[in-house]
Amino acid sequence: MKLATGQLLDDLLDHISHASTIYIMTSFVMKSGIEQLFQSLEAAALRGADIKILTGDYLYVTQPEALKQLVGLPSDQVEIRLWQSNGRSFHPKAYLFKYEEQGTLIVGSSNMSKSALRDGVEWNLSMPRHVSEEVYDEALEEFIHLFQNENTMIINKETIQKYEERYIAFRQRHPDLAQTWTKQEELNLTFGEPETMEGTTEVIEESKGEYHFRPEPRFAQPDALEALVETQEEGYDKAMVVMATGLGKTYLAAFFAEQFERVLFVAHREEILYQGQKSFGHVSPEKSSGIYNGRVKEEENDFVFASIFTLSIQENLHSFSPDDFDLIIIDEFHHAAAKSYQRVLDYFNPAFLLGITATPERTDGQDIFAICDGNVAYEMDFIQAIQRGWLSPFRYYGVYDDIDYSQVTWLGTRYDQEELLAAQLQEEVAEKVLIGWKEHSQTRTIGFCSSVIQAEFLAQYFRDKGYQAQAIHGKTDHFTRTNVIGQLESREIDIIFTVDLFNEGVDIPSVDTLLFARPTESLVVYTQQVGRGLRLTEGKTHCHIIDLIGNYRNADNKLALFDVTHSEKKKKGELLPVVPASCELNLDTRAIDLIEEIRKKASPRKEQLRMAYQKVKEMLGRRPTYLELHLRSDINAKEYKRIFRSYFGFLKWADELSEEEIRVYERYQDWLEEVERTAMSKSYKMVVLELMLNRGVELFDQPLQAEGIAYDFHQFFMSKRYRRDTDFSTKKAKALWDYKEEKVVKLIEEMPFTKWAGSSKGLVEFDGDVFSVAMDVDEIDKEVLYQLTKEICEYRLEHYFEKKAR
């Protein structure tokens, strides 16, 4: 152990020069601090070090210029994130380094500024890993939890611009503070007392008795297992299963895992790991199992239950062999497109990959369909499960909420926490929540809130009115959580108020009432929370859902989640969904009026598309390709084609094209719209176009014959089973599984060549031998036109196969 009371910089530079893992977390960063470390960080990045830096926006001390320097570090291994404090203090100062078996944890007072690193009055304690591996590993785990927390924002050129606007606005509102900070910005600034962050890793176990017998598959599990077996027989090595909460996804995975020798089960919550270990133990008691997280490393077992936060750390990942596991199971698979999961999936080479989730929507704004090679082996949502009697029916009560959310600032993904609290923490608001709950509640309630403060406020208000209420959340210790859950089950208390604790992995089957005292910001989270009340249990006939409906985002479209029909097929003007026959849907008259008003006042569709586009652009730090927009946007990308005739038509309207791109778009607009709009009963047209593009910029528009692309055309489908099974599945096409050039040539000529030429209004020609694009492309335009065409082609192929699979 070493106490450093000054000149921390020398120690940091030494560690950075050797470390393969460099994790830094400071409450703020300043340009002067980055300048001290930049060359060493740059060298570490170039040698492939795993570098993660987390800083905060609390009181806008972090300088935009410092963030701009950090994003200049030259490696995909470098990740920079900003903790969005929403007014809550954030001021950790920790530096973690690891190399080979060695490691060092430095915790103290030094932020990333010149004076804090060089000559300021600072105290920092440096602890080598061998002094206490347990403390070091716990710190490493907690860092990853915070770094991946949903409160963090990925830092890139686009998001820095967004932060800089807020930074300037804050300083304009607080000029006195800004002036003080300008003068003293080389001093270490500390604000408030530290608070325990949400998302702790304490375990909540279900209060159920131990099994004394081997469970058997039930509900949707037999059908899902049969589908997985068929998937294996068809030669797939990846699959996703979508099953509503309450149908036993973990037990399904345990039954499927019986046929494999070694299994890795990966999840992002500790409670899911321990519950998974328990479930697998019931099914396969003869197999050994172990936990792999920040505190425990039990890797030498048949079944390993690993925290993604721990496993994704480079040294931990490389402690395993890529071929160590026959089966890898990713729980809550909708998270699997995140960088941490991709690192794990890219490293291992299992015989089979199984993703399980209740919500296949892309919560991370990324594609999970491609991760499982387009193979959705089985799907059963909560509405279908209710109709089959596998989940509890519901009675939905939409209660009018007269908070004016239009006065609360929307920050892109959530409402401003400070402004939202100011509206929520009013006695008259709490009274309306209480009245709605008293009118519609049953015996045991979970109340979902926006924040810890709101949960504690409502719990106290309910207690003051004579009801037994408790608040539990990420800051609540394990013993208290378990005790409170037990009290709810035994009906010693009436309601638990929480934030996002029960979204994933924790179940209380006896809960028969859900109270939503928060605006619905995420439809995925809302679906997860609804699932908390739908488990079947003795004595429960219905789950009552009490939902406050205000003029917040998603208020007008979340009801579609309860619809037995597809919302996009509902007749124009229809407002309420058609729920299963065993369920009820009741809305206050004022709530119905509000939804109608929201729909009438909805932003013009073009502006909604612009906002959705801008959100993806900020996520990436650059203009998204058409495919990236499709994969990451919360609006269906086909809307851009519907409103603007093509994606590039939208980009021109939104001033997102360069002058050169505008020239090319206007010259070849008919061609680009043809590529985007041509009908596709099969993927053949776009496969031909992709093969044309594969010839490169200079040749992509040149004529071709079927003989020249026949083999590559055949390989496109045969190299991916889901492509073959989608478009080479007819009796005639199956005859082509073994390559026969003359038959493939005939297929190409009869299908994509002839059909495209016949429907393209002269833009594509086929004279019986030669296929060609009927336009002359200037040399100066070729590269840009090639890129624009390629973007549309990539999008259309991805969208086609995704749609067919779903």
Buried (B, 14 or more C-beta within 10 A) or exposed (E): EEEBEBEBBEBBBEBBEBBBBBBBBBBBBBBBBBEBBBEBBBEBBEEEBBBBBBBBBBBBBBBBBBBBBBBEBEBEBBBBBBBBBBEBBBBBBBBBBBBEEEBBBBBBBBBBBBBBBBEBEBEBEBBBBEEBEEBBBBBBBBBBBBBBBBBBBBBBBBBBEBBBEBBEEBBEEBEEBBEEBEEEBBBBBEBEEEEEBBBBBBBBEBEEEEEEEEBEBEBBBEEBBEBBEEBBEEEBBBBBBBBBBBBBBBBBBBBBBEEBEBBBBBBBBBBBBBBBBBBBBBBBEEBEBBBBBBBBBBBEBBBBBBBBBBBBBBBBBEEBEEEBBBBBBBBBBBBBBBEBBBBBBEBBBBBBBBBBBBBBBBBBBBBBBBBBBBBBBBBBBBBBBBBEEBBBBBBBBBBBBEBEBEEBEBBEBBBBBEBBBEBBBEEEBBEBBBEBBEEBBBBBBBBBBBBBBBBBBBBBBBBEEEBBBBBBBBBBEBEEBBBBBEBBBEEEBBBBBBBBBBBBBBBBBBBBBBBBBBBBBBBBBBBBBBBBBBBBEEEBEBBBBBBBBBBBBBBBBBBBBBBBEEEEEBEEEEEBBEBBEBBBBEBBEBBBEBBEEBEEEEEEEBEBBBBBBBBBBBBBBEBBBBBBBBBBBBBEBBBBBEBBBBBBBBBBBBEBBEEEBBBBBEBBBEBBBBBBEBEBEBBBBBBBBBBBBEBEBEEBBEBBBBBBBBEEBBEBBBEBBBBBBBBBEEEEBEEBEEEEEEBBBBBBBEBBBBBBBEEBEEBBBBEEEEBBBEBEBEEEBBEBBBBBBBBBBBBBBBBBBBEBBE
